[in-house]
Amino acid sequence: MNEDLQKLHLEAGLKIGKDKTCGNKIDYGSEDTAVIAAEKMNQKPNTRNTLEAYPCAFCNGWHIGREMSRSELELYLGDPNIES
């Protein structure tokens, strides 16, 4: 993940909150490990959304969640209805 996108994920995660971005999710420890796990999950036929690895601002680890575009992350950051 490039540095700008990583920064957006961290900022959006802080705004969205710990429960949704970290919560009970698995900490994969590194970006590489999380990317490999996400790729394996994406190969399963019952996967509803494309998954991606993302950095966590709360535990400093890496989790897996649905893929979010740059514009979607920017929308979260600019939306006053999303609690910080």
PyMOL CGO cylinders between C-alpha atoms (Angstrom):
from pymol import cmd
from pymol.cgo import CYLINDER

trace = [
    CYLINDER, 0.00, 0.00, 0.00, 1.43, 3.36, -0.90, 0.3, 1, 1, 1, 1, 1, 1,
    CYLINDER, 1.43, 3.36, -0.90, 2.19, 5.88, 1.82, 0.3, 1, 1, 1, 1, 1, 1,
    CYLINDER, 2.19, 5.88, 1.82, -0.65, 8.30, 0.96, 0.3, 1, 1, 1, 1, 1, 1,
    CYLINDER, -0.65, 8.30, 0.96, -3.29, 5.57, 0.97, 0.3, 1, 1, 1, 1, 1, 1,
    CYLINDER, -3.29, 5.57, 0.97, -1.88, 4.17, 4.22, 0.3, 1, 1, 1, 1, 1, 1,
    CYLINDER, -1.88, 4.17, 4.22, -2.17, 7.62, 5.82, 0.3, 1, 1, 1, 1, 1, 1,
    CYLINDER, -2.17, 7.62, 5.82, -5.80, 7.92, 4.66, 0.3, 1, 1, 1, 1, 1, 1,
    CYLINDER, -5.80, 7.92, 4.66, -6.61, 4.51, 6.16, 0.3, 1, 1, 1, 1, 1, 1,
    CYLINDER, -6.61, 4.51, 6.16, -5.06, 5.52, 9.49, 0.3, 1, 1, 1, 1, 1, 1,
    CYLINDER, -5.06, 5.52, 9.49, -6.91, 8.86, 9.60, 0.3, 1, 1, 1, 1, 1, 1,
    CYLINDER, -6.91, 8.86, 9.60, -10.23, 7.29, 8.60, 0.3, 1, 1, 1, 1, 1, 1,
    CYLINDER, -10.23, 7.29, 8.60, -9.73, 4.53, 11.17, 0.3, 1, 1, 1, 1, 1, 1,
    CYLINDER, -9.73, 4.53, 11.17, -9.25, 7.08, 13.94, 0.3, 1, 1, 1, 1, 1, 1,
    CYLINDER, -9.25, 7.08, 13.94, -12.43, 8.86, 12.89, 0.3, 1, 1, 1, 1, 1, 1,
    CYLINDER, -12.43, 8.86, 12.89, -14.51, 5.69, 12.48, 0.3, 1, 1, 1, 1, 1, 1,
    CYLINDER, -14.51, 5.69, 12.48, -13.38, 4.37, 15.86, 0.3, 1, 1, 1, 1, 1, 1,
    CYLINDER, -13.38, 4.37, 15.86, -11.61, 1.47, 17.52, 0.3, 1, 1, 1, 1, 1, 1,
    CYLINDER, -11.61, 1.47, 17.52, -14.59, -0.90, 17.64, 0.3, 1, 1, 1, 1, 1, 1,
    CYLINDER, -14.59, -0.90, 17.64, -15.05, -0.91, 13.87, 0.3, 1, 1, 1, 1, 1, 1,
    CYLINDER, -15.05, -0.91, 13.87, -11.43, -0.69, 12.75, 0.3, 1, 1, 1, 1, 1, 1,
    CYLINDER, -11.43, -0.69, 12.75, -9.67, -2.81, 15.38, 0.3, 1, 1, 1, 1, 1, 1,
    CYLINDER, -9.67, -2.81, 15.38, -12.23, -4.37, 17.73, 0.3, 1, 1, 1, 1, 1, 1,
    CYLINDER, -12.23, -4.37, 17.73, -12.03, -8.16, 17.69, 0.3, 1, 1, 1, 1, 1, 1,
    CYLINDER, -12.03, -8.16, 17.69, -10.15, -8.31, 14.40, 0.3, 1, 1, 1, 1, 1, 1,
    CYLINDER, -10.15, -8.31, 14.40, -7.05, -10.41, 13.89, 0.3, 1, 1, 1, 1, 1, 1,
    CYLINDER, -7.05, -10.41, 13.89, -3.73, -8.55, 14.01, 0.3, 1, 1, 1, 1, 1, 1,
    CYLINDER, -3.73, -8.55, 14.01, -1.71, -10.03, 11.17, 0.3, 1, 1, 1, 1, 1, 1,
    CYLINDER, -1.71, -10.03, 11.17, 1.45, -8.34, 12.45, 0.3, 1, 1, 1, 1, 1, 1,
    CYLINDER, 1.45, -8.34, 12.45, 2.73, -7.17, 9.08, 0.3, 1, 1, 1, 1, 1, 1,
    CYLINDER, 2.73, -7.17, 9.08, 1.39, -5.82, 5.83, 0.3, 1, 1, 1, 1, 1, 1,
    CYLINDER, 1.39, -5.82, 5.83, 2.77, -8.79, 3.88, 0.3, 1, 1, 1, 1, 1, 1,
    CYLINDER, 2.77, -8.79, 3.88, 1.04, -11.35, 6.10, 0.3, 1, 1, 1, 1, 1, 1,
    CYLINDER, 1.04, -11.35, 6.10, -2.27, -9.47, 5.98, 0.3, 1, 1, 1, 1, 1, 1,
    CYLINDER, -2.27, -9.47, 5.98, -2.10, -9.08, 2.19, 0.3, 1, 1, 1, 1, 1, 1,
    CYLINDER, -2.10, -9.08, 2.19, -1.52, -12.82, 1.74, 0.3, 1, 1, 1, 1, 1, 1,
    CYLINDER, -1.52, -12.82, 1.74, -4.43, -13.63, 4.07, 0.3, 1, 1, 1, 1, 1, 1,
    CYLINDER, -4.43, -13.63, 4.07, -6.73, -11.19, 2.24, 0.3, 1, 1, 1, 1, 1, 1,
    CYLINDER, -6.73, -11.19, 2.24, -5.78, -12.70, -1.12, 0.3, 1, 1, 1, 1, 1, 1,
    CYLINDER, -5.78, -12.70, -1.12, -6.65, -16.18, 0.18, 0.3, 1, 1, 1, 1, 1, 1,
    CYLINDER, -6.65, -16.18, 0.18, -9.99, -14.96, 1.54, 0.3, 1, 1, 1, 1, 1, 1,
    CYLINDER, -9.99, -14.96, 1.54, -10.79, -13.25, -1.78, 0.3, 1, 1, 1, 1, 1, 1,
    CYLINDER, -10.79, -13.25, -1.78, -10.39, -16.59, -3.56, 0.3, 1, 1, 1, 1, 1, 1,
    CYLINDER, -10.39, -16.59, -3.56, -13.22, -18.15, -1.54, 0.3, 1, 1, 1, 1, 1, 1,
    CYLINDER, -13.22, -18.15, -1.54, -16.47, -18.31, -3.53, 0.3, 1, 1, 1, 1, 1, 1,
    CYLINDER, -16.47, -18.31, -3.53, -18.62, -17.01, -0.66, 0.3, 1, 1, 1, 1, 1, 1,
    CYLINDER, -18.62, -17.01, -0.66, -16.65, -13.78, -0.13, 0.3, 1, 1, 1, 1, 1, 1,
    CYLINDER, -16.65, -13.78, -0.13, -19.21, -10.97, -0.54, 0.3, 1, 1, 1, 1, 1, 1,
    CYLINDER, -19.21, -10.97, -0.54, -16.83, -8.00, -0.89, 0.3, 1, 1, 1, 1, 1, 1,
    CYLINDER, -16.83, -8.00, -0.89, -13.27, -7.70, -2.09, 0.3, 1, 1, 1, 1, 1, 1,
    CYLINDER, -13.27, -7.70, -2.09, -11.09, -7.65, 1.01, 0.3, 1, 1, 1, 1, 1, 1,
    CYLINDER, -11.09, -7.65, 1.01, -7.87, -5.76, 1.60, 0.3, 1, 1, 1, 1, 1, 1,
    CYLINDER, -7.87, -5.76, 1.60, -5.22, -5.37, 4.27, 0.3, 1, 1, 1, 1, 1, 1,
    CYLINDER, -5.22, -5.37, 4.27, -5.18, -2.05, 6.11, 0.3, 1, 1, 1, 1, 1, 1,
    CYLINDER, -5.18, -2.05, 6.11, -3.04, -0.50, 8.86, 0.3, 1, 1, 1, 1, 1, 1,
    CYLINDER, -3.04, -0.50, 8.86, -4.55, 0.01, 12.30, 0.3, 1, 1, 1, 1, 1, 1,
    CYLINDER, -4.55, 0.01, 12.30, -4.08, 3.29, 14.16, 0.3, 1, 1, 1, 1, 1, 1,
    CYLINDER, -4.08, 3.29, 14.16, -5.05, 1.66, 17.45, 0.3, 1, 1, 1, 1, 1, 1,
    CYLINDER, -5.05, 1.66, 17.45, -2.86, -1.46, 17.72, 0.3, 1, 1, 1, 1, 1, 1,
    CYLINDER, -2.86, -1.46, 17.72, -0.27, -0.51, 15.05, 0.3, 1, 1, 1, 1, 1, 1,
    CYLINDER, -0.27, -0.51, 15.05, -0.90, -3.87, 13.39, 0.3, 1, 1, 1, 1, 1, 1,
    CYLINDER, -0.90, -3.87, 13.39, -2.61, -4.87, 10.15, 0.3, 1, 1, 1, 1, 1, 1,
    CYLINDER, -2.61, -4.87, 10.15, -6.18, -6.09, 9.75, 0.3, 1, 1, 1, 1, 1, 1,
    CYLINDER, -6.18, -6.09, 9.75, -8.40, -7.20, 6.88, 0.3, 1, 1, 1, 1, 1, 1,
    CYLINDER, -8.40, -7.20, 6.88, -11.58, -5.45, 5.85, 0.3, 1, 1, 1, 1, 1, 1,
    CYLINDER, -11.58, -5.45, 5.85, -13.58, -4.69, 2.77, 0.3, 1, 1, 1, 1, 1, 1,
    CYLINDER, -13.58, -4.69, 2.77, -11.69, -2.79, 0.13, 0.3, 1, 1, 1, 1, 1, 1,
    CYLINDER, -11.69, -2.79, 0.13, -12.17, 0.98, 0.33, 0.3, 1, 1, 1, 1, 1, 1,
    CYLINDER, -12.17, 0.98, 0.33, -11.33, 3.35, -2.50, 0.3, 1, 1, 1, 1, 1, 1,
    CYLINDER, -11.33, 3.35, -2.50, -9.38, 6.56, -1.97, 0.3, 1, 1, 1, 1, 1, 1,
    CYLINDER, -9.38, 6.56, -1.97, -12.57, 8.56, -2.62, 0.3, 1, 1, 1, 1, 1, 1,
    CYLINDER, -12.57, 8.56, -2.62, -14.51, 6.52, -0.04, 0.3, 1, 1, 1, 1, 1, 1,
    CYLINDER, -14.51, 6.52, -0.04, -11.79, 7.10, 2.58, 0.3, 1, 1, 1, 1, 1, 1,
    CYLINDER, -11.79, 7.10, 2.58, -11.77, 10.82, 1.78, 0.3, 1, 1, 1, 1, 1, 1,
    CYLINDER, -11.77, 10.82, 1.78, -15.57, 10.87, 2.10, 0.3, 1, 1, 1, 1, 1, 1,
    CYLINDER, -15.57, 10.87, 2.10, -15.33, 9.35, 5.60, 0.3, 1, 1, 1, 1, 1, 1,
    CYLINDER, -15.33, 9.35, 5.60, -12.80, 11.99, 6.58, 0.3, 1, 1, 1, 1, 1, 1,
    CYLINDER, -12.80, 11.99, 6.58, -15.02, 14.82, 5.35, 0.3, 1, 1, 1, 1, 1, 1,
    CYLINDER, -15.02, 14.82, 5.35, -18.36, 13.53, 6.67, 0.3, 1, 1, 1, 1, 1, 1,
    CYLINDER, -18.36, 13.53, 6.67, -19.40, 15.42, 9.83, 0.3, 1, 1, 1, 1, 1, 1,
    CYLINDER, -19.40, 15.42, 9.83, -21.99, 12.71, 10.62, 0.3, 1, 1, 1, 1, 1, 1,
    CYLINDER, -21.99, 12.71, 10.62, -19.27, 10.14, 11.31, 0.3, 1, 1, 1, 1, 1, 1,
    CYLINDER, -19.27, 10.14, 11.31, -18.14, 10.38, 14.91, 0.3, 1, 1, 1, 1, 1, 1,
    CYLINDER, -18.14, 10.38, 14.91, -14.52, 11.04, 15.70, 0.3, 1, 1, 1, 1, 1, 1,
]
cmd.load_cgo(trace, "trace")
